[in-house]
Structure formats: structure tokens, C-alpha cells
Amino acid sequence: MRINDRLLTLVTGAVLAVGGATASLFLGEDETNAVSPVVVASLATPALTDANVDGGSDVVISDLPTNSVVATAPAMPEMPANEDNAIAGVDADMILAAVEPNARETGDITPTDLINLDIVAVAPELAFPADITDIVLTRTPVALDTPVAPRVTANLPSMAFDIAELVEIRTNDAASCALDIRATPIFGARVKLKLIAPCHPNVVVTIKHAGLQFKERLDGAGAIELKIPAFAEYSRFDIELADGMTSTVGAYIAGLSALERVGIAWAGANDTFLHAMENGAVAGGVGHIWRVAPNTFAKSRMNGGGYMVTLGNPELENAELAQVYTLPQRAKKRAQVVDFEIETLRGEYACGADMTVRMAQHRINSGAAQSELSLTMPTCGSETTSLVLKNAIKDMKVARK
């Protein structure tokens, strides 16, 4: 038991000595800035004399190298009182371990081995290529021959051609030739009829409505615009071009309940007139409304009374014309009575000819109505040159409110 305690004490001292020597080697300062040698501790177990273990207090450690480094043993801890004094006589300067430093060659460090770095505040100016202006040619470029135009013989075929013979240019397609007809209701129970037929310039068109029909001619662009009095709440207009193309358009009309309307239509070269005698008017006097004194829509609204419009182109061959008289009802209306007469002149080319007069009416209490009247013109050479029909159209009688 005592031998084990002594061995433990020796090993502990050796470990502490080696740690201290190592720390002093790495942390020691040298005035010459030389690198300190590394000391390696020799941990060879020293030989112990058996004769002195049990009876004596001295421990002999032999066979130490000559150039050993001797470390001072740490202070011995106090032992309890009941322990024997077997190790009390151990010398405090007992050598615990021997270490031999390894030699290390160190070269001389001179200031020339260091690299000096100079910091330049401004970057050096870079060199630019020289401006070369004078260039001397040492060789003359080879002159190229001027190309010679090819010769064209006179017997070659002509390349002239007509582009119209090779390319078919379509001026009017199906979409652009379609009829564009619009019927727009306007004030006064009328319709603004607009017809566009771009592929039918200057073509005669026949317009039919409420039993009446008349003819007009389209302008050079194939268009026409008319204002036509309507006779029904839903007014239908049939369009027929002279080349056979037909179409139909319709419009809903408002305001028919505030007016009365009468119209006639005929065909032929003879002159025909619808006369409206308002409130006992005489021929040529105030209140006599006819083609020569038709009044206007605006004046009728301002001053009262009726107005007349003529539809159709009388200059056309086989002309068809129509005349329509309208009597608007005023808010504060007075009693009105309108007598109608139909007059037709024989004319130079209508001697003894049969004639048909179509009539259309719209009355406030009875709505729309259509009828026809056939008559025979006086023969040529007779004293009678005209016909006047006084009872062909029923008189208008508007009661006072």
C-alpha cells in the first residue's frame, strides 16, 4: 500500500513537471528573438532500490543522463497523522524526470526577406495608342477592269405585256355590292329612308309603302335619302331596283294617333294633283294646300293647318309619283273640316288612256286604309282636258275640344 502511494506521488510529480517545462518552452521570452528549443520529457521509469523501500525514507533514482534538465518536485501534501512516516525523509529536491531538448535549426531572418508594399494614391496613367495620321502606301492597288455590258441581239422577243391581261382585278365583290337600307323613325310620324347601293349608281328604284308606290333615281354613288310619311304603326317599305334586286325594311312609328293623313299615287305622264281645301278655302286662296302651295312641316306646327309632300321623280321615263297630305292635331285645336279633290290632266300623251289612282288613308278613329280608283282620260281633240273627282276621298272632320 505504501509502495503504490509512492508510485502515484512520483507519477503525479512527473506529469506536473513535464507540463511546466512545456509551458515555459512555449511561453518563455528570449531577448535575441531566437526560437526556444523544445524540451521533451523522458518518462522512463527510474530504478528503485528495494532495500530502502520498507525501512528507509530515502529513495534512490539512478542512471540519469548527464545533460538532463532537473525539475523541482512539487510540495508534498500533508499526510494524515495516523500514516507512518515512510516518505517523510524524501528529499524535496528529488529529481522526478529528465528531459532532453531537441535541437532546432533556425535561420537568420534579415530585413531583405520582407516585401515592401507602396500604396499609390493615384492610379498610373495608362498608355494610349499613338495617333497615326501619316500612312504611306508601299504598294499600288491593282486596277480592276470595267465590266462590259452584255450585248443584246435585236432578234430577242419583246418583253412588253399588259398587266390587266395577267391579273384579274376585282373592283366589286359580293360584300361591297350588298344593299344597305335603313328606316329610321323621325318626328311627325315619318321615316327617314336611306338606301346605299354602291354597285348600282344612277339606277332607278321603286319604293312601295301602304299601297302607294313611287320611283326615284339613285345618285352617282348609288345612294338616296328620303323622308316619307308613314301610314301604319309598323311601316314596311319594299325596295326594288331596275336591275331586279329587291329588299325590304320596316320601322315602328310613334305619333300616328295625333294626326290624320291622306295620300294618292299614280303612274303616267299626265299631271295629277291632290287638293286639300281647309275650312272652306277656295282654289288659290289661304287654306288651299296642293303641289303648288304645299306648306311645310315646320310651318304647320307653328301656324296650324296641314302640309303636303310630293314623292317621286317626274323626269323619269314611265314616272310614278305620290302625294301625301297630313293634318296634325294641336293641343288646343279648333274644329277643322278638310275637303279633298283629285284632279288629273289629260296631257298630250294620255288621250283616252286608262288610269289607276291608288289611295291610302290614316284616320284617328279608323286607322289605315287602302283603295284604288280607275278612270279613263278624255279623248284627244275633245274640249275636256282634265278630270276632277270631288268624292273620291272622304272629307276630314276634326271636332273641337
Backbone torsions as a table, in degrees:
resi	resn	phi	psi	omega
1	MET	NA	-40.7	178.9
2	ARG	-69.6	-36.0	179.4
3	ILE	-65.4	-41.2	179.3
4	ASN	-64.7	-40.4	177.2
5	ASP	-62.6	-39.9	-179.9
6	ARG	-67.6	-42.5	178.9
7	LEU	-63.0	-41.4	178.5
8	LEU	-61.4	-38.8	178.9
9	THR	-65.9	-40.7	-179.2
10	LEU	-66.6	-43.8	-179.4
11	VAL	-64.6	-42.6	178.2
12	THR	-60.5	-43.3	178.5
13	GLY	-64.5	-37.2	179.5
14	ALA	-65.4	-41.5	-179.8
15	VAL	-64.4	-42.2	179.7
16	LEU	-66.8	-36.8	179.6
17	ALA	-66.9	-44.4	178.9
18	VAL	-61.9	-43.1	179.0
19	GLY	-62.2	-41.6	179.3
20	GLY	-65.5	-42.4	-179.9
21	ALA	-64.5	-41.0	179.2
22	THR	-64.1	-42.6	179.1
23	ALA	-63.2	-40.0	179.6
24	SER	-68.3	-32.5	178.8
25	LEU	-67.9	-41.5	-176.8
26	PHE	-83.6	-29.6	-175.4
27	LEU	-102.7	-4.8	-178.6
28	GLY	-71.8	150.6	180.0
29	GLU	-105.9	143.0	179.0
30	ASP	-125.3	130.1	-176.9
31	GLU	-66.8	-26.1	-177.8
32	THR	-90.9	5.7	-179.6
33	ASN	59.8	22.9	177.5
34	ALA	-81.7	151.4	180.0
35	VAL	-75.0	128.5	-178.9
36	SER	-71.3	140.1	178.5
37	PRO	-67.8	148.6	178.2
38	VAL	-85.8	127.2	-178.7
39	VAL	-103.6	122.7	179.1
40	VAL	-104.4	127.2	-179.1
41	ALA	-81.7	137.0	176.0
42	SER	-92.1	115.8	-175.7
43	LEU	-100.0	25.7	176.8
44	ALA	-64.3	135.2	-177.3
45	THR	-70.0	121.5	179.1
46	PRO	-68.7	155.6	178.0
47	ALA	-80.5	129.9	-180.0
48	LEU	-106.3	140.0	178.7
49	THR	-85.5	118.2	-176.7
50	ASP	-64.2	-27.6	-174.7
51	ALA	-69.1	-25.7	-176.7
52	ASN	-97.4	1.5	-176.2
53	VAL	-72.9	-48.6	-173.0
54	ASP	-82.2	-43.1	-171.1
55	GLY	-99.1	-30.6	-174.1
56	GLY	-102.7	169.1	179.3
57	SER	-102.5	-7.0	-179.2
58	ASP	-94.5	139.4	176.4
59	VAL	-114.8	125.5	-176.7
60	VAL	-101.5	127.6	176.2
61	ILE	-120.3	119.5	-172.5
62	SER	-115.6	-179.7	176.2
63	ASP	59.0	50.5	176.6
64	LEU	-89.5	140.8	175.5
65	PRO	-65.1	160.0	-174.2
66	THR	-73.9	-34.1	-177.4
67	ASN	-105.5	41.5	-179.8
68	SER	-81.1	151.7	174.1
69	VAL	-97.5	124.2	-175.0
70	VAL	-96.9	124.9	177.1
71	ALA	-101.4	143.7	178.9
72	THR	-77.5	132.2	-178.7
73	ALA	-70.1	143.0	177.3
74	PRO	-65.8	159.9	179.9
75	ALA	-63.5	140.8	-178.0
76	MET	-77.1	136.0	177.1
77	PRO	-71.1	155.6	177.6
78	GLU	-69.8	136.6	-178.5
79	MET	-96.3	152.6	176.9
80	PRO	-64.2	158.2	-175.7
81	ALA	-67.2	-30.1	-176.2
82	ASN	-81.8	-5.1	177.4
83	GLU	-80.5	146.3	178.3
84	ASP	-75.2	165.4	-174.4
85	ASN	-95.4	47.3	-176.9
86	ALA	-70.1	-33.4	-177.6
87	ILE	-108.0	10.5	-178.2
88	ALA	-68.4	-26.0	-177.9
89	GLY	-89.0	8.3	179.4
90	VAL	-71.1	133.6	-178.7
91	ASP	-66.0	138.3	179.7
92	ALA	-67.5	-25.6	-179.6
93	ASP	-92.4	26.0	-178.3
94	MET	-64.3	137.8	179.5
95	ILE	-80.1	120.2	-179.0
96	LEU	-92.5	-36.4	-177.6
97	ALA	-153.0	157.6	176.6
98	ALA	-124.2	129.0	179.8
99	VAL	-126.8	150.2	180.0
100	GLU	-125.4	120.2	179.9
101	PRO	-70.6	141.5	175.5
102	ASN	-81.8	141.0	179.4
103	ALA	-75.9	140.4	-179.7
104	ARG	-134.7	122.2	179.7
105	GLU	-82.2	130.6	177.6
106	THR	-123.6	130.9	177.3
107	GLY	-84.7	160.5	178.2
108	ASP	-77.2	132.3	177.7
109	ILE	-99.9	117.3	-178.9
110	THR	-107.6	155.4	179.8
111	PRO	-62.3	-19.4	-177.8
112	THR	-72.1	-18.2	179.7
113	ASP	-75.6	-11.9	-178.9
114	LEU	-83.8	151.0	179.0
115	ILE	-102.5	122.0	179.0
116	ASN	-88.9	127.5	177.5
117	LEU	-111.2	120.5	177.8
118	ASP	-100.2	129.8	179.0
119	ILE	-93.2	120.8	-179.1
120	VAL	-100.0	127.5	-176.9
121	ALA	-71.3	-35.3	-177.0
122	VAL	-117.7	133.6	179.3
123	ALA	-65.5	143.9	-179.6
124	PRO	-66.3	148.9	-179.8
125	GLU	-73.2	127.9	-179.0
126	LEU	-78.9	149.6	-179.3
127	ALA	-83.0	133.6	178.1
128	PHE	-103.7	151.6	179.1
129	PRO	-65.5	148.7	-178.0
130	ALA	-67.6	146.8	179.0
131	ASP	-81.5	106.8	-176.7
132	ILE	-94.7	116.3	-179.3
133	THR	-114.4	-34.6	-177.6
134	ASP	-95.0	106.6	179.3
135	ILE	-116.3	124.9	-178.2
136	VAL	-108.8	122.7	178.0
137	LEU	-79.1	131.0	178.9
138	THR	-98.4	-12.6	179.0
139	ARG	-132.0	143.7	178.9
140	THR	-89.7	127.6	-180.0
141	PRO	-64.2	149.2	-178.6
142	VAL	-74.6	128.7	178.6
143	ALA	-75.0	130.8	179.7
144	LEU	-89.8	146.4	179.4
145	ASP	-74.6	141.9	177.2
146	THR	-71.8	127.7	-178.1
147	PRO	-64.7	144.8	-179.2
148	VAL	-96.1	129.7	179.6
149	ALA	-65.3	140.2	180.0
150	PRO	-66.6	148.3	179.7
151	ARG	-84.0	135.5	179.4
152	VAL	-110.7	122.4	-179.6
153	THR	-79.3	155.2	-175.6
154	ALA	-76.6	-12.5	-176.2
155	ASN	-94.1	13.1	176.8
156	LEU	-72.5	149.1	179.0
157	PRO	-68.5	151.4	179.6
158	SER	-71.9	138.3	-180.0
159	MET	-97.1	4.6	-179.9
160	ALA	-72.0	137.0	178.4
161	PHE	-151.7	163.7	179.4
162	ASP	-100.0	118.7	-178.1
163	ILE	-63.1	-29.5	-179.4
164	ALA	-66.5	-25.8	179.0
165	GLU	-77.4	-22.0	-177.2
166	LEU	-95.9	-33.2	-175.7
167	VAL	-117.5	129.2	177.0
168	GLU	-90.3	112.5	-178.8
169	ILE	-96.0	117.0	179.9
170	ARG	-90.5	116.2	-178.7
171	THR	-86.2	-29.4	-178.2
172	ASN	-136.4	119.2	175.1
173	ASP	-101.2	179.0	-174.8
174	ALA	-63.3	-36.7	-177.2
175	ALA	-68.1	-43.1	-177.2
176	SER	-73.8	-19.1	-178.7
177	CYS	-93.1	0.0	-179.9
178	ALA	-70.0	148.1	178.5
179	LEU	-75.8	137.2	175.8
180	ASP	-117.0	105.0	-176.5
181	ILE	-120.6	129.8	179.4
182	ARG	-132.3	133.1	177.3
183	ALA	-118.4	110.2	-175.7
184	THR	-112.0	120.6	177.1
185	PRO	-64.4	138.3	177.3
186	ILE	-131.2	171.8	-174.8
187	PHE	-61.9	145.9	179.7
188	GLY	89.8	22.8	-179.6
189	ALA	54.9	47.6	178.6
190	ARG	-122.9	170.4	179.6
191	VAL	-129.6	132.8	171.8
192	LYS	-93.9	107.2	-177.7
193	LEU	-97.0	121.6	-179.9
194	LYS	-120.3	123.9	-178.1
195	LEU	-121.8	129.0	177.3
196	ILE	-127.4	117.8	177.6
197	ALA	-132.5	83.3	-172.2
198	PRO	-61.9	-23.2	-179.6
199	CYS	-93.2	8.5	-177.9
200	HIS	-131.8	59.4	179.0
201	PRO	-69.2	141.0	175.7
202	ASN	60.1	24.4	179.8
203	VAL	-90.4	144.2	177.6
204	VAL	-78.7	134.2	-179.6
205	VAL	-123.1	139.1	177.2
206	THR	-106.8	129.3	-178.2
207	ILE	-117.1	128.4	-177.8
208	LYS	-120.2	136.2	178.4
209	HIS	-159.0	127.9	173.5
210	ALA	54.9	36.4	178.8
211	GLY	88.3	-11.8	177.2
212	LEU	-98.9	150.7	175.3
213	GLN	-148.4	150.7	-179.7
214	PHE	-152.4	165.5	-176.8
215	LYS	-119.9	142.6	175.8
216	GLU	-135.7	167.8	176.4
217	ARG	-116.0	133.2	175.9
218	LEU	-70.4	155.4	179.0
219	ASP	-81.0	-172.3	-177.0
220	GLY	-63.8	-22.7	177.2
221	ALA	-93.5	2.6	-179.9
222	GLY	76.7	34.4	-176.1
223	ALA	-132.4	157.6	175.4
224	ILE	-160.1	150.5	178.3
225	GLU	-137.9	128.7	-175.9
226	LEU	-133.5	154.9	171.0
227	LYS	-114.0	114.9	-170.4
228	ILE	-118.2	128.1	173.2
229	PRO	-65.0	137.3	-178.5
230	ALA	-99.8	153.0	-178.3
231	PHE	-116.3	-7.7	-176.9
232	ALA	-137.9	156.6	179.7
233	GLU	-60.9	-41.1	169.3
234	TYR	-109.0	109.4	-175.1
235	SER	-101.0	129.7	-179.9
236	ARG	-112.8	138.1	-179.4
237	PHE	-124.8	122.3	178.2
238	ASP	-99.8	129.7	-176.8
239	ILE	-114.0	132.4	178.3
240	GLU	-138.2	121.1	177.0
241	LEU	-86.1	157.4	-177.7
242	ALA	-64.7	-23.6	179.7
243	ASP	-88.6	6.9	173.8
244	GLY	103.8	-11.8	-179.5
245	MET	-73.8	135.9	-177.8
246	THR	-129.8	159.4	176.5
247	SER	-163.1	165.2	-178.3
248	THR	-139.0	142.3	177.3
249	VAL	-143.0	151.7	-178.0
250	GLY	-138.2	166.4	179.8
251	ALA	-157.4	147.3	175.3
252	TYR	-89.2	132.2	-172.5
253	ILE	-112.2	135.1	174.8
254	ALA	-112.6	150.4	175.6
255	GLY	99.6	2.0	-179.7
256	LEU	-68.8	-24.2	-177.9
257	SER	-74.2	-5.0	-178.3
258	ALA	-111.1	22.5	179.7
259	LEU	-159.2	165.3	170.7
260	GLU	-123.8	146.8	-170.7
261	ARG	-144.5	139.3	178.8
262	VAL	-135.9	137.4	178.7
263	GLY	-143.5	151.5	175.4
264	ILE	-130.4	156.1	176.6
265	ALA	-144.9	149.1	-178.3
266	TRP	-154.8	167.4	177.3
267	ALA	-127.1	142.8	178.5
268	GLY	132.3	169.6	-177.6
269	ALA	-86.3	-11.2	-178.1
270	ASN	-76.4	147.1	179.2
271	ASP	-79.8	135.7	179.4
272	THR	-133.7	142.5	-175.7
273	PHE	-135.0	143.3	170.0
274	LEU	-105.0	120.4	179.9
275	HIS	-106.4	132.9	174.9
276	ALA	-119.4	114.9	-179.3
277	MET	-101.8	105.4	-175.0
278	GLU	-88.4	124.4	172.2
279	ASN	54.6	47.3	174.3
280	GLY	78.5	19.3	-179.9
281	ALA	-64.8	151.1	177.6
282	VAL	-101.6	163.9	-178.3
283	ALA	-59.8	126.7	179.4
284	GLY	84.5	-5.7	-178.2
285	GLY	-94.8	-176.3	178.0
286	VAL	-66.7	132.7	-178.0
287	GLY	94.4	-2.2	175.3
288	HIS	-92.0	106.7	-176.3
289	ILE	-105.0	120.7	176.7
290	TRP	-156.9	-167.7	-172.2
291	ARG	-64.6	-34.0	-179.8
292	VAL	-75.2	-32.8	178.1
293	ALA	-129.2	76.9	-170.7
294	PRO	-82.0	-14.9	-169.8
295	ASN	63.0	178.1	-179.9
296	THR	-133.9	165.1	178.7
297	PHE	-62.8	-42.5	-178.0
298	ALA	-67.2	-44.3	179.4
299	LYS	-66.3	-34.0	178.5
300	SER	-64.7	-37.5	179.6
301	ARG	-72.1	-32.7	-177.7
302	MET	-81.2	-44.5	-171.2
303	ASN	-107.1	-6.2	-176.7
304	GLY	87.1	178.0	-178.3
305	GLY	83.3	-178.6	-177.2
306	GLY	-105.1	178.9	177.5
307	TYR	-144.6	161.8	-176.7
308	MET	-131.5	144.6	175.6
309	VAL	-126.4	146.6	176.2
310	THR	-112.1	131.4	-177.4
311	LEU	-116.9	141.6	179.3
312	GLY	110.1	161.5	-179.3
313	ASN	-108.8	109.4	-176.7
314	PRO	-70.9	-13.0	-178.3
315	GLU	-84.1	-7.2	-179.6
316	LEU	-75.6	150.9	172.2
317	GLU	-71.4	136.5	-174.4
318	ASN	55.2	49.8	-176.9
319	ALA	-64.5	149.1	173.0
320	GLU	-128.3	127.3	-173.6
321	LEU	-126.6	163.9	176.9
322	ALA	-146.9	150.2	174.7
323	GLN	-133.4	137.5	-176.2
324	VAL	-131.7	127.4	175.8
325	TYR	-106.4	136.3	-178.9
326	THR	-128.4	133.5	175.9
327	LEU	-119.0	100.7	177.9
328	PRO	-72.0	151.9	177.7
329	GLN	-97.9	127.9	-179.5
330	ARG	-89.4	161.0	179.8
331	ALA	-61.9	-45.6	175.7
332	LYS	-110.4	85.9	-173.5
333	LYS	-97.8	152.8	175.1
334	ARG	-107.0	167.3	-179.9
335	ALA	-65.9	133.3	-178.7
336	GLN	-134.1	142.2	176.4
337	VAL	-132.2	127.8	-178.2
338	VAL	-123.0	122.6	175.4
339	ASP	-99.5	142.7	-176.5
340	PHE	-118.3	145.3	174.1
341	GLU	-136.6	144.0	173.4
342	ILE	-114.2	121.6	-179.6
343	GLU	-119.1	134.6	176.5
344	THR	-132.8	136.5	-179.9
345	LEU	-96.8	142.2	-177.8
346	ARG	-62.6	-46.7	-178.8
347	GLY	74.4	171.6	-176.5
348	GLU	-76.0	-27.9	-174.1
349	TYR	-109.7	9.4	-176.3
350	ALA	-118.6	25.4	-179.0
351	CYS	-67.1	122.9	176.9
352	GLY	66.2	11.1	-178.3
353	ALA	-82.6	150.1	174.2
354	ASP	-81.3	148.2	-176.4
355	MET	-140.0	141.0	177.2
356	THR	-118.2	129.2	177.0
357	VAL	-113.4	122.8	176.3
358	ARG	-94.5	141.3	-177.7
359	MET	-128.9	142.7	176.6
360	ALA	-134.8	141.8	-178.8
361	GLN	-139.4	149.5	168.6
362	HIS	-134.7	118.6	179.7
363	ARG	-116.1	148.5	-175.8
364	ILE	-60.4	-39.2	-174.7
365	ASN	-91.0	-18.4	-174.3
366	SER	-121.5	-9.9	178.4
367	GLY	80.9	-153.3	-173.9
368	ALA	-88.6	150.6	177.8
369	ALA	-153.1	151.2	180.0
370	GLN	-131.3	151.1	178.7
371	SER	-160.9	167.7	178.6
372	GLU	-132.0	150.7	179.5
373	LEU	-134.3	126.0	179.2
374	SER	-109.9	140.5	-179.8
375	LEU	-151.2	164.2	-179.4
376	THR	-118.0	129.6	-177.8
377	MET	-74.4	153.0	177.7
378	PRO	-61.5	150.4	179.9
379	THR	-73.5	157.7	179.9
380	CYS	-68.3	141.9	179.9
381	GLY	90.9	-11.4	179.3
382	SER	-79.6	161.4	179.9
383	GLU	-73.0	-23.5	-179.3
384	THR	-82.3	124.9	-179.8
385	THR	-113.1	-4.7	-178.7
386	SER	-150.3	163.2	174.9
387	LEU	-122.9	137.7	177.8
388	VAL	-125.0	120.7	-179.7
389	LEU	-108.7	111.9	-176.8
390	LYS	-93.0	-23.6	-175.4
391	ASN	-111.5	16.3	-178.5
392	ALA	-71.4	-32.2	-179.4
393	ILE	-121.8	132.0	179.6
394	LYS	-65.0	138.6	-179.1
395	ASP	-64.3	154.0	174.3
396	MET	-94.4	132.6	176.1
397	LYS	-132.8	113.1	-178.5
398	VAL	-111.3	118.3	-178.9
399	ALA	-74.6	155.3	178.2
400	ARG	-81.8	142.3	178.0
401	LYS	-87.8	NA	NA
